[in-house]
């Protein structure tokens, strides 16, 4: 197998890519937050501390690679640097001076510029008004690594990000999959860095490889129908995927990706936002099958999965009360990362969801107790390891959003 290999959402995690939030978050202010796709302002110190705890838990299960570290290693080569300079300049239309600066700077400064951005020198009016413009855009969403890179089998998909604020993220992740040996793969099947069309967008929060031959995807405001059809054609031709289940997303600001309302946790177990999958308001679900024309409309997600021999029982995010369901779905209560079958990382704050996990036979283990050795977690113990996330959740995502699995054990 190549170093990257993912055919499941739950099998043993062996390596994963993360990005610890840095100074790029300081670009998000009340005046710029909407431009950077934020609904709130994060405290960098608190966000880093929470992220560090999640990474510490991850390191007990898998090799953890930092985006910044890998970028530094490929930045010494001419190929990655040339990709970043030419393509970034095409996107942001910065000055020749910025291009020259990128070409001549040392690798560490180059990586800082690409992640944290660079301000444009202002004239006297801009200085008098204290207005700051970016010649290179900062990337405060980069710690949501899941959206930009997707591993399916031994191949890679580069996300085609819906919003311009995230376009240069595609180039950073593409360079890693193209030039870094740790991320060696059998090829980039879908290269979103070449897409600049709102009808052709694809983000990793909507792509769930749950079995070697089965994908669950979300048709959302971030992943278009055209892109999903194109993805199906590629995967049917190049991979072992034969069935794709499509969840038609609700278009709500709290449900921008499928993993904000659905995540698989164990064999036969998932966590869902109840209003979206159970009852009269449930979302439409389609089934596209290799070799079959068109798609079939399915009664609901669970019956669609039964038909492809992948039955799942839901744990209810927020429990049975609608107000708690809405509050905890907003707080990424469905957005967990499985590191082993039946062992997942989630936020401590979603108390009602954790109660539902307990009813389903999962134990709740706080990250502090796990890391100190006070609580032990073994392969035969179903549990949710909870990390603090009251600051990180302000960014609009959870542990699944913040992790890009590079390798999982075969299921």
WODASUL-V216410 format. One record per residue. OMEGA is omega in degrees with one decimal (* if undefined). Layout:
[[OMEGA] [OMEGA]]
This chain:
[[172.7] [-179.8] [176.1] [180.0] [178.5] [175.7] [-175.3] [173.0] [-169.6] [-175.9] [-171.1] [179.0] [-179.9] [175.5] [-172.8] [179.1] [178.2] [172.3] [177.5] [-179.5] [-179.1] [-174.2] [176.4] [178.5] [-177.8] [176.3] [-179.2] [-179.6] [175.9] [-179.2] [-176.2] [-169.2] [-180.0] [176.9] [-178.9] [172.7] [178.8] [173.4] [-177.7] [-179.8] [179.9] [169.3] [-172.5] [-177.7] [-179.0] [-179.8] [179.2] [-179.7] [178.8] [178.4] [178.9] [179.1] [177.9] [-179.7] [178.2] [176.4] [179.9] [-176.9] [176.7] [-175.5] [-169.2] [169.7] [-177.8] [-180.0] [178.6] [178.9] [-176.3] [-179.2] [-179.2] [176.9] [178.4] [-177.5] [179.2] [-178.9] [177.7] [-179.1] [-177.2] [-174.5] [-179.4] [-178.9] [-179.2] [177.1] [-177.7] [-175.2] [-175.4] [-174.6] [178.0] [179.6] [177.3] [-175.3] [-170.4] [177.8] [177.9] [-174.1] [174.9] [-179.4] [178.3] [178.9] [179.2] [179.0] [178.6] [-177.7] [-171.9] [-172.2] [177.2] [-175.7] [-177.3] [177.7] [178.2] [-179.7] [177.1] [-179.5] [-177.0] [-178.6] [-172.5] [177.9] [178.0] [-179.3] [178.1] [176.6] [-177.8] [175.0] [-175.5] [179.0] [179.0] [178.9] [-179.4] [-179.3] [-179.4] [179.2] [-179.1] [174.0] [-179.7] [171.4] [171.4] [-176.0] [171.0] [-174.7] [-177.3] [176.8] [-173.4] [-179.2] [170.0] [-172.3] [-176.2] [-171.7] [-167.5] [-179.9] [-177.7] [175.4] [175.4] [-172.7] [178.3] [-178.6] [-175.0] [170.0] [172.9] [-177.2] [171.6] [-168.5] [-175.5] [-172.9] [-176.5] [-178.7] [-176.3] [-173.4] [-176.9] [172.6] [-178.7] [-177.0] [179.1] [-177.5] [176.9] [-179.8] [179.0] [-179.3] [-180.0] [-168.2] [-176.2] [-175.6] [179.9] [-178.1] [179.4] [-173.4] [-178.5] [175.2] [174.8] [-176.6] [-178.0] [-176.0] [-178.5] [179.4] [176.7] [-177.3] [174.2] [-175.8] [-176.9] [176.8] [-176.5] [-179.4] [-177.8] [179.7] [-170.2] [176.3] [179.6] [-174.3] [-177.4] [174.4] [-172.2] [177.4] [-175.8] [-176.6] [-171.0] [178.1] [170.1] [-177.1] [175.3] [169.7] [-169.6] [173.9] [-180.0] [-179.4] [-170.8] [178.2] [179.6] [-179.6] [-179.9] [175.9] [178.9] [178.6] [178.6] [-178.4] [-179.6] [-176.2] [176.5] [-176.6] [-169.2] [-175.9] [178.7] [-179.7] [177.1] [-177.6] [176.5] [175.3] [-175.0] [174.0] [-179.7] [-170.0] [-171.2] [-179.4] [178.9] [-178.5] [178.6] [-177.6] [-175.4] [178.8] [178.3] [-176.6] [171.5] [178.8] [-178.1] [171.2] [173.7] [-174.9] [-174.8] [171.5] [176.4] [-176.7] [173.8] [172.2] [-175.4] [168.3] [-170.0] [-176.9] [-176.6] [-174.9] [-175.4] [177.2] [-171.5] [-179.0] [-175.0] [-174.9] [174.7] [-178.8] [-180.0] [177.0] [173.7] [-174.6] [177.8] [177.9] [179.7] [-179.5] [174.7] [177.7] [175.6] [173.0] [-176.6] [-178.4] [177.5] [-176.3] [-172.7] [177.2] [175.3] [-179.3] [175.5] [-178.0] [177.6] [174.8] [178.3] [-176.0] [177.3] [172.0] [-175.3] [161.4] [-172.3] [174.6] [179.7] [179.4] [-172.1] [-178.8] [-174.2] [-177.8] [178.4] [176.7] [-177.9] [-179.2] [-173.8] [171.7] [175.5] [-177.3] [174.4] [179.5] [176.4] [-170.1] [179.3] [176.2] [174.2] [177.5] [172.6] [172.6] [178.2] [175.8] [-174.8] [177.6] [178.2] [-178.6] [177.4] [-169.1] [-173.4] [-169.8] [-177.9] [177.2] [178.8] [175.2] [178.3] [175.4] [177.9] [177.9] [-179.2] [175.5] [178.1] [170.7] [178.6] [-177.6] [177.9] [-175.8] [-178.8] [179.9] [178.8] [-177.1] [179.8] [-176.9] [179.1] [177.2] [179.3] [178.6] [177.1] [-173.2] [-175.3] [-175.8] [176.7] [-177.9] [170.8] [175.9] [-172.2] [176.5] [175.5] [-177.8] [-175.8] [177.3] [-179.3] [-175.9] [177.1] [177.4] [175.9] [178.3] [-178.6] [-176.0] [177.6] [179.9] [-170.6] [-176.7] [175.6] [179.8] [177.9] [179.5] [170.0] [175.3] [173.4] [-176.6] [*]]
